[in-house]
Amino acid sequence: MPFSKQEETIRLAHGGGGSLTQALVRDVFLAAFGDSELARLNDSALIDVPAGRVAFTTDSFVVQPLFFPGGDIGRLAVCGTVNDLAVTGAVPVAISAGFILEEGLAVGDLKRIVRSMSDAAAEAGVRIVTGDTKVVQKGKGDGVFINTAGIGVFPEGRAPVTGSGARPGDAVIVSGPLGRHGMAVVLAREDLGLSSGILSDAAPLNGMIQAALSAHPGLHAMRDATRGGLGVVLNEIAEQSGVGIELEEDRIPVPEDVRSACEILGFDALYVANEGVVAACVAREHADAWVRALAESRYGKQAAVIGRVTEKSRHRVVLRTRIGSRRIVDVISGEQLPRIC
């Protein structure tokens, strides 16, 4: 039977494996995701993949608040998983979704979250094929936690892309403006009295990445600039590749509203999380073609070359400021903005 009035919030019994669990799976998850393999309700999904190498990733999402301008924890979970696969050069195929639900969560909110996941998966062309649900006592779960895993396949002849392939002379490219996700979340979370139209950039980037990869050579390294922002991700590439990276501050796209919010709150946009931005190191002779290819996607309209890879200052990222000085972009010791993904 469908949810009755008394099931309008999650109860501990919804995680007990009985009739309420069955109703939750049927009326919330199956109703939203509608995948034929998921509907079998087996303990494992069976997926046909081509022979060869696969990419496999996992992620967990604990954002607060659950709903924020431009997205929610459901869209974030799908896009984050898809993008982790896409930046390796893999084509995302299928993902799992595990839910930790807190007793008292409104079923209407849960339905909204899974509908958002379904919409994001459809946009990305990926299937949600298996999952799990657990319920914890009120006060123990912060509404919803979501854990995902994802599988992607590599087109024939394509080598995996990592963060360790950057070469001196490469151009450093970002696919879009920085800081929108992190600032959208923190402004929604805190009662700061700031009026802002900043929207999260959470988006599935696999279509944009695949189009650019298929059309243009020269990609040596790529990562998505999520937790820790561009500053941390570029430091990781520099460390993995054994190179230095020099950035030009006036080339880095930071929206004016994000810049203003960062100045007021004392944040550095280089370290603010993004959920719709990739950083790539591309051979200099192919950089302009890559920027044009990214810009053909609605998620890459502001793609730009922001710096270069060097042999100097190995394992470091250096920023040339607007006034001509230089400063080290170091790895931050913690998070400027906790609980944003």
Secondary structure, DSSP 8 states (H G I E B T S, - for coil): ----GGGSB--GGGGSSSHHHHHHIIIIIIHHH--HHHHT--SS------SS-EEEEEEEE--SSSEETTEEHHHHHHHHHHHHHHTTT-EEEEEEEEEEEETT-BHHHHHHHHHHHHHHHHHHT-EEEEEEEEEE-TTSS-SEEEEEEEEEE--TT-----SS---TT-EEEESS-SSHHHHHHHHHHS---------------HHHHHHHHHH---EEEEEE--TTHHHHHHHHHHHHHT-EEEEEGGGS---HHHHHHHHHHT--GGGS--SS-EEEEE-GGGHHHHHHHHHTSTT-TT-EEEEEEESSSTT-EEEE-TTS-EEE----SS-SSSS--
